[in-house]
Amino acid sequence: MTAPQQPDEHPFTTATRALMDGIQRAGFPPLHQLPPEQARLSYRLGVGSMSLPLRDLARVEDFRIPGPAGDVPARLWADTTAPGQPVLLYLHGGGFVVGGIDTCEAMCRDIAHHSGAAVVAIDYRLAPEHKYPAGLHDGMAALAWLHEHGGTLGLDTRRLAVGGDSAGGTLASVLALHARNEGIPLALQLLFYPSVQLGGVTESFRRYSQGTLLTEALMRWFEQQARGERPAQRWHREPLHADDHRGVAPAWIGLAQCDALTDEGHQYAERLRAAGVPVTVREWPGVLHDFINMGRFVPEAAQAHQAAAEALRAAFGA
């Protein structure tokens, strides 16, 4: 990861600015200047150096879920081996190009510990080798499998939620709409700074798409790598523009103030509320995109994990 010079007007916390200064001094090339495989390695190493140490849990299990193009790797984390836990299906961020189970593991372990729920993450297919919506189709398959067969893992899939951050938040919000259409009951859609539209130029985009980690250049590169055939429905990539949001799962949306996607998150919350969907929004001041993976340096990361876990506990009636 790298960061251009930060404009003075960015209201970073002291810890965030220190982190950005350190990244700047390190001089790593931006992800969008690397081939995809190198970008994935750079992102994985960056997250590994910034995220919290992995929390010990009673249960960590790798398994595979049948998908539309072969088995989808999955990992389950739980703080107990007792059966009957509710489950969160989590989709990692990374612009549909980078990221994986390993890059969301520290946070997923934290959420499993604090919520009492099991958390399942998948390695959905990534672009450019697998253009969008390949990853979405893997997510749909994983959701259907957990709904129908999660009991074989000892899970209580009558209490099921979806979640994700950034591009994973896009997938989770689309899955919530898909679940409503397919009659799959969800207790919650848990979204960290989701991308819910293409081409929108909001005030947060104008202010924070330069001098941060998620820059306009990186977002453009992600979209160029991911763009494939047009999704069957516009809302399969732009959930903000679904025709009808009525009846989707309640939403918890976590946002970072200094993030190009913040206003999109608020817009999505407003659209859901207008459709009668219960929504809770938490915005952390002075932090930036991907802050949930920066817990070694940014204390708000652990706060966000705890808040998300509390939202899950409430949604599951735990």
C-alpha positions in Angstrom: 0.0 0.0 0.0 1.1 3.5 -0.6 -0.3 7.0 0.0 0.2 10.2 -1.9 0.9 13.4 0.0 -2.0 14.1 2.3 -3.7 17.4 1.9 -3.7 19.4 5.1 -7.5 19.6 5.2 -7.9 15.8 5.8 -9.0 15.6 9.5 -7.0 12.5 10.3 -6.7 11.3 13.8 -3.2 11.4 15.2 -2.8 7.7 14.9 -4.1 7.7 11.3 -1.8 10.5 10.2 1.2 8.7 11.8 0.3 5.6 9.9 -0.1 7.5 6.6 3.2 9.2 7.2 4.9 5.8 7.8 3.4 4.4 4.6 4.5 7.4 2.7 8.1 7.1 4.0 8.2 3.4 3.1 7.7 4.3 -0.6 5.8 1.2 -1.6 4.4 1.4 -5.2 0.6 1.9 -5.4 -1.4 -1.2 -6.0 -2.7 0.1 -9.3 0.9 0.3 -10.6 1.4 -3.4 -10.0 0.3 -6.6 -11.9 -2.7 -8.2 -10.2 -0.7 -11.0 -8.6 1.9 -8.6 -7.2 -0.9 -6.3 -6.0 -2.5 -9.2 -4.1 0.8 -10.0 -2.4 1.4 -6.4 -1.5 -2.1 -6.0 -0.1 -1.8 -9.3 1.9 1.5 -8.2 3.3 0.2 -4.7 4.1 -2.9 -6.1 5.9 -0.7 -8.6 7.7 1.5 -5.9 9.1 -1.3 -3.6 10.2 -4.1 -5.9 11.4 -4.5 -7.1 15.0 -2.8 -10.4 16.0 -5.0 -13.4 15.3 -7.2 -14.1 18.3 -7.2 -17.7 19.5 -10.5 -19.4 19.0 -12.0 -22.8 20.0 -12.9 -23.7 16.4 -11.2 -22.8 13.1 -12.2 -25.0 10.2 -11.4 -25.0 6.5 -13.9 -26.5 4.1 -15.3 -26.1 0.6 -18.6 -25.0 -0.8 -19.9 -26.2 -4.2 -19.9 -23.2 -6.5 -20.9 -22.4 -10.1 -17.3 -23.0 -11.4 -16.0 -25.5 -8.9 -15.6 -25.6 -5.1 -15.3 -22.3 -3.3 -12.7 -22.3 -0.4 -14.2 -21.3 2.9 -13.1 -20.9 6.5 -15.2 -21.0 9.7 -14.3 -19.3 13.0 -16.1 -19.8 16.2 -15.4 -19.2 19.9 -17.0 -22.5 20.9 -17.4 -26.0 19.5 -20.9 -26.3 20.8 -23.6 -26.7 18.1 -26.4 -24.2 17.4 -24.5 -21.0 16.7 -25.9 -18.4 14.3 -23.7 -17.6 11.4 -22.4 -14.6 9.5 -21.3 -15.1 5.9 -18.5 -12.6 5.3 -17.2 -11.3 2.0 -13.8 -9.7 2.1 -12.9 -6.3 0.5 -10.3 -5.6 -2.2 -12.0 -4.1 -5.2 -12.9 -7.6 -6.6 -9.2 -7.9 -7.5 -7.2 -8.4 -4.2 -7.9 -9.8 -0.8 -9.0 -13.1 0.5 -9.8 -15.1 3.6 -6.4 -14.3 5.1 -6.9 -10.5 4.8 -10.2 -10.5 6.7 -9.2 -13.2 9.2 -8.2 -11.0 12.1 -11.4 -9.1 12.0 -13.6 -12.2 11.5 -11.9 -13.8 14.5 -12.7 -10.7 16.6 -16.3 -10.6 15.5 -16.7 -14.4 16.2 -15.3 -13.9 19.7 -17.4 -10.8 20.6 -20.6 -11.8 19.0 -20.9 -15.5 20.0 -21.7 -16.2 16.3 -19.8 -18.4 13.9 -18.3 -16.4 11.0 -17.7 -18.0 7.6 -15.6 -16.3 4.9 -15.0 -17.4 1.3 -12.3 -17.0 -1.3 -14.6 -15.9 -4.1 -13.2 -15.7 -7.6 -11.2 -12.5 -8.3 -10.7 -10.4 -11.4 -9.1 -10.0 -13.9 -8.9 -13.8 -14.3 -12.6 -14.0 -13.3 -14.5 -10.9 -14.2 -17.4 -9.5 -12.2 -20.0 -11.0 -11.5 -18.1 -14.2 -11.0 -17.4 -13.4 -7.3 -21.0 -12.5 -6.8 -22.1 -15.8 -8.2 -19.8 -17.6 -5.7 -21.3 -15.5 -2.9 -24.8 -16.5 -4.0 -23.8 -20.2 -4.0 -22.3 -19.9 -0.5 -25.4 -18.2 0.9 -27.7 -20.8 -0.6 -25.4 -23.6 0.7 -25.3 -22.2 4.2 -29.0 -21.8 4.2 -29.7 -25.3 3.1 -26.7 -27.3 4.5 -25.2 -25.2 7.3 -26.7 -27.6 9.8 -24.1 -30.1 8.7 -21.5 -27.8 10.3 -23.6 -27.6 13.5 -24.8 -24.1 12.6 -28.2 -22.6 13.3 -29.0 -21.2 9.9 -32.4 -20.0 10.9 -30.2 -17.2 12.3 -28.1 -16.1 9.3 -26.6 -12.8 8.3 -24.4 -11.5 5.5 -21.5 -9.0 5.8 -18.6 -7.5 4.0 -16.3 -4.5 3.7 -15.8 -2.3 0.6 -16.2 -4.5 -2.5 -17.3 -7.2 0.0 -19.9 -4.8 1.3 -21.1 -4.5 -2.3 -21.5 -8.2 -2.4 -23.2 -8.4 0.9 -25.7 -5.8 0.1 -26.5 -7.5 -3.2 -26.8 -10.8 -1.4 -29.3 -9.2 1.0 -31.5 -8.2 -2.0 -31.0 -11.6 -3.6 -31.9 -13.3 -0.3 -35.2 -11.4 -0.1 -36.0 -12.4 -3.7 -35.2 -16.0 -3.0 -37.0 -16.2 0.3 -33.9 -16.7 2.4 -34.4 -15.0 5.7 -31.6 -12.9 7.0 -31.2 -11.3 10.4 -28.8 -8.5 9.3 -26.7 -7.1 6.5 -23.5 -5.9 8.1 -21.7 -3.5 5.8 -18.4 -1.6 6.2 -18.1 1.3 3.7 -19.8 -0.5 0.8 -19.5 0.6 -2.8 -23.1 0.7 -3.9 -23.0 2.6 -7.2 -20.6 3.3 -10.2 -19.6 6.8 -11.3 -21.1 8.7 -8.5 -19.2 11.9 -7.6 -20.2 12.7 -4.0 -18.7 15.3 -1.7 -16.7 12.6 0.2 -15.4 11.3 -3.2 -14.2 14.8 -4.2 -12.5 15.3 -0.8 -11.0 11.9 0.0 -10.2 10.2 -3.3 -6.8 11.9 -3.2 -4.3 11.8 -0.4 -5.7 8.6 1.1 -5.3 4.9 0.5 -8.5 4.4 -1.7 -7.7 6.9 -4.4 -9.5 7.7 -7.6 -6.7 6.1 -9.6 -7.0 2.8 -7.5 -10.8 2.7 -7.8 -10.5 3.2 -11.6 -7.9 0.4 -11.8 -10.1 -1.9 -9.7 -13.1 -1.3 -12.0 -11.0 -1.8 -15.2 -9.7 -5.1 -13.9 -13.2 -6.3 -12.7 -15.4 -5.1 -15.6 -16.7 -8.0 -17.6 -20.1 -8.6 -19.1 -22.9 -6.4 -17.9 -24.6 -8.0 -14.8 -28.0 -9.5 -15.5 -29.5 -6.8 -13.2 -28.0 -3.3 -12.6 -28.4 -3.9 -8.8 -26.1 -6.9 -9.0 -23.3 -4.3 -9.0 -25.1 -1.1 -7.9 -27.5 -2.1 -5.1 -28.3 1.6 -4.5 -30.2 1.5 -7.8 -32.4 -1.6 -7.1 -36.0 -0.9 -8.1 -37.3 -1.8 -4.7 -35.5 -2.2 -1.3 -38.6 -3.1 0.7 -38.3 -6.3 2.8 -34.5 -6.6 2.7 -32.7 -7.5 5.9 -32.1 -4.7 8.5 -28.7 -3.0 8.0 -25.8 -2.0 10.1 -23.4 0.3 8.2 -20.0 1.2 9.5 -18.2 4.1 7.8 -14.9 6.0 7.9 -15.0 9.8 7.8 -12.0 10.2 5.5 -13.2 7.8 2.8 -14.3 8.4 -0.8 -17.2 5.9 -0.2 -18.6 7.5 3.0 -21.4 9.5 1.3 -22.4 6.4 -0.7 -22.9 4.6 2.6 -25.1 7.3 3.9 -27.1 7.4 0.6 -27.7 3.7 0.9 -28.8 4.0 4.4 -31.3 6.7 3.3 -32.6 4.5 0.5 -33.1 1.6 2.8 -34.9 3.8 5.4 -37.2 5.2 2.8 -38.2 1.6 2.0 -39.0 0.9 5.7 -35.8 -1.1 6.4 -34.3 -0.6 9.9 -30.8 0.9 9.6 -28.0 1.8 12.0 -25.1 3.9 10.8 -21.8 4.3 12.7 -19.2 6.7 11.3 -15.8 6.8 12.9 -14.1 10.3 12.7 -10.6 10.8 11.4 -10.1 7.3 10.0 -9.9 6.1 6.4 -11.0 3.3 4.1 -9.9 -0.2 5.3 -9.3 1.1 8.9 -10.9 -2.1 10.2 -7.7 -3.9 9.1 -5.3 -1.5 10.8 -5.8 -2.4 14.4 -2.1 -2.5 15.3 -2.0 1.2 14.7 -5.6 2.6 14.7 -7.6 2.0 17.9 -10.9 2.6 16.0 -10.5 -0.8 14.3 -11.1 -2.8 17.5 -14.0 -0.4 18.3 -15.5 -1.2 15.0 -15.1 -4.9 15.4 -16.9 -4.7 18.8 -19.7 -2.5 17.4 -20.3 -4.9 14.6 -20.3 -7.9 16.9 -22.8 -6.1 19.2 -25.1 -5.5 16.2 -24.9 -9.2 15.3 -25.7 -10.2 18.9 -28.8 -8.0 18.9 -29.9 -9.2 15.4 -29.5 -12.8 16.4 -31.2 -12.3 19.8 -28.1 -13.6 21.5 
